[in-house]
Amino acid sequence: MKFNILRYITILVLLLTLVNSKLVKRKITEREQVNSYIIVLKEELNTQQFEDKISTLSSLIGEENVTQVYRMTGFRGLAANIPDSILEKVKTDESVEYIEKDSTVSIN
């Protein structure tokens, strides 16, 4: 009897895990479709270098295209809508740690 209950509980947990994994979906948002990226700057930049680089990138990208500036310890950079032609220039900047596509993830 205990073995059957344990088996049913195990099966139930496995089924719930499977169903739950199907509920997590990546949604493509309008921001993704307009070349929205997150640019993370290198940690070794001091505060003045960071602010200067944000100013330079904002001018290059267009201040109206910058949607967010991140000034957190361990995560400093900006989010922006960047045309492909400008993105190539940003990728070659030595102050840039990495660039990734901005996206929204939600649980339904």
N, C-alpha and C positions, 0 to 999 in steps of 0.2 A: 504493500500500500504506500509506504513512504517513498519507494522507488518511483512509482507512477506519479505521485505529486511532484517530486523533484524533476522528473522528465517533463511534465506539463509546464512547470515554471520555467525551465530552461528553454523550451520551445517558445513560450510566450515572450521571454526576454529577447530571444533571437528575432522573432517576428516584429516586435516593437522597434528593435534596432534597425531592421531592414526598412520598415515603413518610415521611421524618422529620417533615415538617410535620404530618402526620396523627397522629403519636404524641404531640405536645404537646397536652394536654387540660386544661381547667380543671375541677377537681372541686369540686362543691358539698359542703361539709362540714356537720356538725351545727352548728358554731359560726356559720356563715353564716345558718342557718335561725333562729337565736335573736337576730337583730339585733346581730351583732357588728360593731363599727366601730373604726377607728383615728382618734383625734383628735390632730391635730398643732397645737401651739401656736406662736405667733409667735416668731421669732428674737430680737426686740428685748427680750423679757422677761429681766430679770436673774435670777440664781439664786434670790433670795428671792421675787420675783414668780412665778417658775415653780413653786416649791414650794408657795406659797400657792394658786396656781390649781389645781394637782394635788389639793391638799387639798379645795378648794371643789368641784371636779368630782367627786371621789370621794364626798363627802358627798351631792351631788345625785344621782349615778348609783346610789350604794350601793356601799360598799367591797367587798362580796362579788361585785359585778359587774365590778370592774376586774380584768383578767387580766394586764396587763403595763404597766409604766411605762417609757418610753424617755427616757434622760437623755444621749443622745449629742450631740456637737457637730453641729449642722446637722439634727438630727432629735430633737425633744423633744416628748413628748406621752404618750398612753396608749391602750391597747386595752381595750375594755369591751363587755359586753353591755348595750345601751341600749334601753329601751322607746321606742316612737315618741313618746309624749307628752313624755318628757324630752329626746329627741333634738332636738325643735324648740327647746327652751330653750337647749341647748348650741350650736346653730347660730347663735344671735343673740349669743353671747358675743364681745366685741371682742378677747379674747386668743386666739381660735381662728383659726388660719391656714386650715385646711381639715379636712374630715371625709371619710373614704372607707370604704366597706364592706370589712370584713376578709375575705380569702378565701385559699384555699390553691391554689397552682398546682403541678402535678407533671408529671413526664415519665414516661410509661409505656414 
